[in-house]
Amino acid sequence: MSTPAIASERLTKNYGKRQVVKDFTFRVNPGEVYALVGPNGAGKTTVIRLVSGLAFPSSGTVSILGKNPHLNPEVRRHLGAVVEAPAAFYPYLTGRANLELHATLAGGVASSRITEVLGLMELADAADRKVGVYSLGMRQRLGVAAAVLTRPDVLILDEPASGMDPLSLHLVHTVLREAAEEGTAVLLSTHHLDEVVAYCTRVAILEEGALIDEVNLFDRRERYRLRPTAMEQAVRLLDEAPFIKHVTVRGHELVFIPSSADTLGQVTQKLAEGGVGVLEMNRDVFDLRAYYRERVSAERARRTGVVEPPAVPSFPGEP
Amino acid sequence: MISVLLRMELSKLWRLTSVRVGLLLLVLFPILWSYAPGIFEVYGFFLVSGYQVPALSLLSSMQFLLPLLTAITAAELLGVEISNGTLPTVLLRPVTRPNWLAAKLVAAAVYPFLMLVVFLLASLLAGAQFGFGSFVGGTGLGEAGLLGTGSLSAGAALLELGRGYLLAALALVPIAMLAVMFTVIFMNAAGGALATLATLIIMQLLVVFPNLERFLLTTQLNAYSVPNAELSWVVALIALYGALFAAVAVILFERKDF
């Protein structure tokens, strides 16, 4: 197995008697976008700080590119991070001067790259203004610009989209997605669940410091649902089809993951050959918001013994 | 990397509010002395030379004003990074914590010297009305005090002032280290400065134990008046205090969660 870009093993953090992160194990591979979601106080920021080397674990291990960031500060040459929301800069320096300072601390970056990232985050016009007069959204964008400045192998961002308007949000997500496509591993915490579904590879749902679920969104994006005329027969036919990776039943619908989108035609053909009609077939858009609510509520019910009425229908039998 | 960090920290020093206000105070303060009408009533002498104003400035501020300004600035140097949120931002770059804090400690240690250079120059400027020639009396920072032992040349007077101000700056360095140490502990500039001042006040009260007095940090604030024969002991003690506080600050900072 190749070395993960970011990994933790049974990561635990206690503040006094309070355990804020409990046995958190995860890995992020190069090119993946891994999101931490969870209610306020779930431990997302603490995980971000533990992983980036700002806080020390009470037990467990953490590594960036195979190295412990606490023992190997030089590994941070490969790291770009924003851990404050809003991103923190020297208010008396201009946006460009702040990035120059980051470049110096990182060991030097060409000034053309500074201009490039300022342009990328649509801050070229504000580059020579003091950060003290920047809006919240501008600071956040400057934070992302600072994080991607050195073209790092690992990006760690705590609430990068906090306080942003929809256009800025889209801009940040585009930059992060492009970074991931170039092989950068991205770890972020967020409350923007809709955007998470759009470009994250996997999502960890945290509650009270513990990982309660990890959802592979890559598989979810490739998921389809159909309403067959004969359910049992349809399941049997698709179960044995080589171009189907997974089949499950959700109410009156059959949900499946094809080996590729090109094989969708073969699905209807296979069912027709087996005498099963298809009343409706669509891409199955994963409702992470509903799933998240259900998982967090279930976890709270398990912990407290108080069952909250489900806000949305559940999805039994899904992987 | 250390020289880069040091340059950064020294340039930040100028941006601090406490530095600007402190230096302004130190420029204005000597004017009080040079124009004060009641010096004879309080101290029993008349100013006869411009070289005596720096001594009055130093004598009247070394027990409170200068330690206060030192503690506030040293605490602010680190505290402002905490309140701005820039501390984690810097630590996420390939900079080791000890190196970064060492740069802060050096900048904090430089500040007393900067302060006293400004104070000395402002005091001399304020004393210009009394002239800078040879005079009968003392600067107030030599062994013979303000009354002196006869005529003092301008060169000898300047030498006395230079020695006194240098030792005073040196004596303030451990206070700067102490303030950084407390700011590391409390992660807050106000907490760091207050704890430093509280420590100094407690130390001043410890003079009721005569055997301890010689070893107290607050006793070393009078280093500017120490005869040459005792100088090595005083300097060694100041260095020991400074090194101890700096080392504790670095050790605590190394294991701190941010």
Interface residues (C-beta under 8 A of the other chain):
Chain A: R49 S52 G53 L54 A55 F56 P73 E74 V75 R76 R77 L79 A81 V83 E84 A87 A88 F89 Y90 P91 Y92 L101 H102 T104 L105 A106 G107 A146
Chain B: V4 M8 R15 N84 G85 T86 P88 T89 V90 L91 L92 R93 P94 V95 T96 R97 R255 D257 F258
